[in-house]
């Protein structure tokens, strides 16, 4: 799947993964998938995801410097 980053939310309740097919979000306690968003690239190891310090947003960066900001609420 080309996983390139993992990040825990500041409160430890969410886990985000950036990978070549986009962004995935899980409940950190149950590992239940909550969200999967497609990415703009098929090139492996290009997706990065990171929570904002307050946990309200996830920033993603993909190939060709495509940048997204996603609300966690």
Secondary structure by P-SEA (a helix, b strand, c coil): cccccccccccccbbbbbccccbbbcccccccccccccccccccccbbbbbcccccbbbbbccccbbbbbbcc
